[in-house]
């Protein structure tokens, strides 16, 4: 089974949805046979690397509301995160452009560290309030998940893996992805949003059963059949054979 996940590292519901899917996979008997592919999606491709306002100020401006109302809204999201074992520090999050974080993610995937990097980038932004648009910070994160820091920094200072990010975004657009998280299972089944763990668990079970090959019942050697243009006719005993 294959699951493609479109997400952005500044999307709270992407982190929550990831945690819920992971819980469902832990309950799934065939979880080790599920391949996860990490696809890039930028919530705001035009964002500056160094945003001159806090997360709370940005949301208050965007929704024409007060900082206190924003904090109440964030508290509700934080409560959902806490139920999944996550801790969000909304007041100190550092907004940025996520393009380089996505490039680093694809570098990590190429090095076999995709799952670790995915978790590290979410945790860096939402829990540790690190600047995931800053190259030195990203290089530190790369080192923390077992990648070569100097190589990661060299990648970040180039344009490498940028085409991968754009290709993911183009594919997502073709599939109709307008918001994240967005999950595509076996290139056939789509799940939009941070659905409950129970929904993911049910979907995994049903899709696995539907996608499996036919199960043989009985002993094939005991059933006569025709094949290769002829039929094998069982020998018939006669009276002479019995004597």
C-alpha positions as CSV (number, residue, x, y, z in Angstrom):
1,X,0.0,0.0,0.0
2,X,1.2,3.5,-0.8
3,X,0.2,6.8,0.8
4,X,1.1,10.1,-0.7
5,X,0.8,13.1,1.7
6,X,0.7,16.7,0.7
7,X,1.5,19.0,3.6
8,X,3.2,22.2,4.6
9,X,5.4,22.6,7.7
10,X,3.6,25.7,8.9
11,X,0.1,24.0,8.8
12,X,-1.1,22.9,12.2
13,X,-3.6,20.5,10.8
14,X,-0.9,18.8,8.7
15,X,1.0,17.9,11.9
16,X,-2.2,16.8,13.7
17,X,-3.3,14.8,10.6
18,X,0.2,13.1,10.4
19,X,-0.1,12.1,14.1
20,X,-3.5,10.6,13.6
21,X,-2.5,8.7,10.5
22,X,0.6,7.4,12.4
23,X,-1.7,6.1,15.2
24,X,-3.9,4.4,12.6
25,X,-0.8,2.8,11.0
26,X,0.4,1.5,14.4
27,X,-3.0,-0.3,14.8
28,X,-2.9,-1.6,11.3
29,X,-1.7,-5.2,11.0
30,X,0.0,-4.5,7.7
31,X,1.5,-1.2,8.7
32,X,5.1,-2.2,7.9
33,X,3.9,-2.8,4.3
34,X,2.7,0.8,3.8
35,X,5.0,3.2,1.9
36,X,4.7,6.9,2.8
37,X,5.6,9.5,0.2
38,X,6.1,13.1,1.3
39,X,4.8,15.7,-1.2
40,X,5.4,19.4,-1.0
41,X,2.7,22.1,-0.7
42,X,3.4,25.7,0.1
43,X,0.6,27.5,2.0
44,X,2.1,30.9,1.0
45,X,4.7,30.7,-1.8
46,X,5.0,34.5,-1.8
47,X,5.9,34.7,1.9
48,X,9.2,36.4,2.9
49,X,12.0,34.4,4.5
50,X,12.0,36.8,7.4
51,X,8.4,37.8,8.2
52,X,8.2,41.1,10.1
53,X,5.3,40.0,12.4
54,X,4.4,37.3,14.8
55,X,2.1,34.4,14.0
56,X,-0.6,36.0,16.2
57,X,-0.3,39.4,14.6
58,X,-0.5,37.8,11.1
59,X,-3.7,35.9,12.0
60,X,-5.2,38.9,13.6
61,X,-4.6,41.0,10.5
62,X,-5.7,38.3,8.1
63,X,-9.0,37.7,9.9
64,X,-9.5,41.3,11.1
65,X,-9.8,40.3,14.7
66,X,-7.9,40.9,18.0
67,X,-4.8,39.1,19.3
68,X,-6.9,37.8,22.2
69,X,-9.4,36.2,19.8
70,X,-6.5,34.7,17.9
71,X,-5.1,33.2,21.1
72,X,-8.5,31.7,21.8
73,X,-8.6,30.2,18.3
74,X,-5.1,28.8,18.7
75,X,-6.0,27.4,22.1
76,X,-8.6,25.3,20.4
77,X,-6.2,24.0,17.9
78,X,-3.6,23.4,20.6
79,X,-6.1,21.3,22.5
80,X,-6.6,19.1,19.4
81,X,-2.8,18.8,19.1
82,X,-2.5,17.8,22.7
83,X,-4.9,15.0,22.3
84,X,-2.4,13.5,19.7
85,X,0.6,14.0,22.1
86,X,1.8,17.2,20.4
87,X,2.6,20.6,21.9
88,X,2.2,23.8,20.0
89,X,3.8,27.1,21.0
90,X,1.7,29.6,19.0
91,X,3.0,32.7,20.7
92,X,6.6,32.2,19.7
93,X,6.3,30.5,16.2
94,X,8.5,32.1,13.6
95,X,6.8,32.6,10.3
96,X,8.8,32.2,7.1
97,X,8.8,31.0,3.5
98,X,8.7,27.1,3.6
99,X,10.2,26.5,0.1
100,X,13.7,25.7,1.4
101,X,12.3,23.5,4.1
102,X,10.6,21.5,1.4
103,X,13.8,21.3,-0.6
104,X,15.6,20.0,2.5
105,X,12.8,17.5,3.0
106,X,13.3,16.1,-0.5
107,X,17.1,15.9,0.0
108,X,16.4,13.9,3.2
109,X,14.1,11.6,1.2
110,X,16.9,10.9,-1.3
111,X,19.1,10.0,1.6
112,X,16.6,7.7,3.2
113,X,15.8,10.1,6.1
114,X,12.4,11.3,4.9
115,X,10.3,10.2,7.9
116,X,12.8,11.6,10.5
117,X,13.1,14.9,8.6
118,X,9.3,15.2,8.3
119,X,8.9,14.9,12.0
120,X,11.9,17.1,12.8
121,X,10.6,20.0,10.6
122,X,7.1,20.0,12.1
123,X,8.5,19.8,15.6
124,X,11.0,22.6,14.9
125,X,8.3,25.0,13.8
126,X,5.4,24.2,16.1
127,X,7.1,23.1,19.3
128,X,10.6,24.5,19.3
129,X,9.9,27.9,17.6
130,X,12.9,27.5,15.3
131,X,13.3,29.5,12.0
132,X,12.8,26.8,9.3
133,X,13.5,29.3,6.6
134,X,17.0,30.0,7.8
135,X,19.7,27.9,6.1
136,X,21.9,27.5,9.2
137,X,18.9,26.3,11.3
138,X,17.8,23.9,8.6
139,X,21.4,22.6,8.3
140,X,21.4,22.0,12.1
141,X,18.1,20.1,11.8
142,X,19.6,18.0,9.0
143,X,22.5,17.1,11.2
144,X,20.2,16.2,14.1
145,X,18.4,13.6,11.9
146,X,21.7,12.0,10.8
147,X,22.5,13.9,7.6
148,X,25.8,15.5,6.8
149,X,25.4,19.2,7.8
150,X,27.9,20.5,5.3
151,X,26.2,18.7,2.4
152,X,22.7,19.8,3.6
153,X,24.0,23.4,3.7
154,X,25.4,23.1,0.3
155,X,22.0,21.9,-1.0
156,X,20.2,24.8,0.6
157,X,22.6,27.3,-0.8
158,X,22.0,25.9,-4.3
159,X,18.7,25.4,-6.2
160,X,18.8,21.6,-5.9
161,X,15.5,19.8,-5.2
162,X,13.6,22.9,-6.2
163,X,12.3,21.1,-9.3
164,X,11.0,18.2,-7.1
165,X,9.1,20.7,-4.9
166,X,7.5,22.3,-8.0
167,X,6.7,18.9,-9.5
168,X,4.8,17.9,-6.4
169,X,2.9,21.2,-6.3
170,X,2.0,20.7,-10.0
171,X,0.8,17.2,-9.4
172,X,-1.2,18.3,-6.4
173,X,-2.8,21.0,-8.5
174,X,-3.7,18.4,-11.2
175,X,-5.3,16.2,-8.5
176,X,-7.3,19.1,-7.2
177,X,-5.4,19.7,-4.0
178,X,-6.3,23.2,-2.8
179,X,-5.7,22.6,0.9
180,X,-3.6,20.4,3.2
181,X,-3.2,17.9,4.6
182,X,-4.2,15.8,1.6
183,X,-3.7,12.1,1.4
184,X,-3.9,9.8,-1.7
185,X,-3.9,6.1,-1.1
186,X,-2.8,3.8,-3.9
187,X,-3.3,6.6,-6.5
188,X,-7.0,6.0,-6.2
189,X,-8.5,7.0,-2.8
190,X,-8.3,10.6,-1.5
191,X,-8.6,11.8,2.1
192,X,-8.8,15.5,2.7
193,X,-8.0,17.1,6.1
194,X,-6.9,15.9,9.5
195,X,-9.5,13.2,9.8
196,X,-9.9,11.2,13.1
197,X,-7.7,8.3,13.7
198,X,-10.7,5.9,13.5
199,X,-11.4,7.1,10.0
200,X,-7.9,6.5,8.8
201,X,-7.9,3.0,10.5
202,X,-11.2,2.1,8.8
203,X,-9.9,3.3,5.4
204,X,-6.7,1.4,5.7
205,X,-8.6,-1.8,6.5
206,X,-11.1,-1.5,3.8
207,X,-8.6,-0.5,1.1
208,X,-6.2,-3.3,2.0
209,X,-9.0,-5.8,1.7
210,X,-10.3,-4.5,-1.6
211,X,-6.8,-4.2,-3.2
212,X,-5.6,-7.8,-2.3
213,X,-5.4,-10.5,-4.9
214,X,-7.9,-13.4,-4.9
215,X,-7.6,-15.8,-2.0
216,X,-7.6,-19.5,-3.1
217,X,-10.1,-21.7,-1.3
218,X,-9.7,-25.5,-1.2
219,X,-6.9,-27.6,-2.8
220,X,-6.4,-26.7,-6.5
221,X,-5.0,-30.2,-7.1
222,X,-8.4,-31.8,-6.2
223,X,-10.4,-29.9,-8.8
224,X,-10.4,-30.9,-12.5
225,X,-9.9,-28.0,-15.0
226,X,-9.0,-27.3,-18.6
227,X,-5.9,-25.4,-19.5
228,X,-3.5,-24.9,-22.4
229,X,-6.2,-25.8,-25.0
230,X,-6.9,-29.2,-23.6
231,X,-8.6,-31.0,-20.6
232,X,-7.0,-33.5,-18.4
233,X,-9.5,-36.4,-18.2
234,X,-9.2,-38.5,-15.1
235,X,-8.5,-42.2,-15.8
236,X,-11.6,-44.4,-15.4
237,X,-11.1,-47.7,-13.8
238,X,-12.7,-50.8,-15.5
239,X,-13.3,-54.3,-14.3
240,X,-10.0,-55.5,-15.8
241,X,-8.1,-53.0,-13.7
242,X,-9.8,-54.2,-10.6
243,X,-8.7,-57.9,-11.1
